[in-house]
Amino acid sequence: MNLRQMLPSDHSALIELFKETPGVTLRDADSYPATERYLERNPELNFVIEDKEIIIACVMCGHDGRRGYLQHLVVKPNYRKLGLGQKLFKECLSRLSEIGIDKTHIFVFKDNGIANDFWQSKGWILREDVNLYSYTSSNSTNA
Ligand SMILES: CC(C)(COP(=O)(O)OP(=O)(O)OC[C@H]1O[C@@H](n2cnc3c(N)ncnc32)[C@H](O)[C@@H]1OP(=O)(O)O)[C@@H](O)C(=O)NCCC(=O)NCCS
């Protein structure tokens, strides 16, 4: 298996992977132009793992100069529990650390049991002291 940087040309394969994965929700932010922009803004922080040139796992990661943010950590079901999820997020944390960012967040839906179990088993702290507020501009097609 081969870990490499995510490329804009991976977009359609990634969308297929996300669509077949319960727990992952697709939004406007997953469109091709938005993904291309994200990868441009966050070089060397987004990865895929391939098996025989088929993408079987991925992670997206960005930062705002202060904190890191992980999104869309996905491993295909047949490849789970082999350490690939951990390998991917550790690669991101290591790159973030190189640029001086030592704290990273991930937003996880409360009803995604697999993901919540995963992050807690890896030592990530569930924040009960923070409320997340979001604002969507009126021209967005996102619900
Ligand atoms: C969450 C996910 C990425 C984990 O990937 P993975 O490659 O299986 O994870 P790893 O092999 O690195 O880690 C496995 C370890 O994490 C924990 N873990 C993973 N899945 C778990 C589960 N369903 N329940 C409990 N613990 C779990 C265990 O400690 C496990 O260790 P073990 O191998 O000793 O049992 C994968 O289950 C997935 O793609 N889920 C669907 C997509 C998703 O919801 N992503 C998260 C969005 S925030």
The ligand as an ORCA input file, in Angstrom:
! r2SCAN-3c Opt
* xyz 0 1
  C     -12.762      5.773     11.828
  C     -11.930      5.032     10.790
  C     -11.248      6.046      9.877
  C     -10.838      4.217     11.537
  O      -9.968      3.661     10.572
  P      -9.097      2.341     10.897
  O      -8.094      2.254      9.812
  O      -9.971      1.180     11.132
  O      -8.417      2.728     12.260
  P      -7.050      2.123     12.826
  O      -6.878      0.745     12.282
  O      -5.961      3.107     12.668
  O      -7.329      2.077     14.340
  C      -8.056      1.016     14.819
  C      -8.123      1.225     16.294
  O      -9.011      2.315     16.561
  C     -10.000      1.885     17.447
  N     -11.199      1.662     16.649
  C     -11.313      1.733     15.313
  N     -12.571      1.487     14.939
  C     -13.230      1.240     16.073
  C     -14.565      0.888     16.369
  N     -15.471      0.685     15.401
  N     -14.935      0.743     17.635
  C     -14.025      0.887     18.614
  N     -12.752      1.203     18.407
  C     -12.361      1.376     17.161
  C      -9.466      0.663     18.093
  O      -8.645      1.095     19.150
  C      -8.654      0.049     17.017
  O      -7.576     -0.614     17.579
  P      -7.447     -2.217     17.357
  O      -6.893     -2.356     15.978
  O      -6.519     -2.612     18.438
  O      -8.829     -2.792     17.490
  C     -12.779      4.046      9.954
  O     -13.536      3.238     10.835
  C     -13.745      4.729      8.995
  O     -13.410      5.013      7.841
  N     -14.966      5.003      9.452
  C     -16.010      5.593      8.578
  C     -15.708      7.032      8.195
  C     -15.780      7.945      9.368
  O     -16.745      7.962     10.094
  N     -14.706      8.715      9.507
  C     -14.563      9.654     10.561
  C     -15.156     10.949     10.197
  S     -14.809     12.075     11.514
*
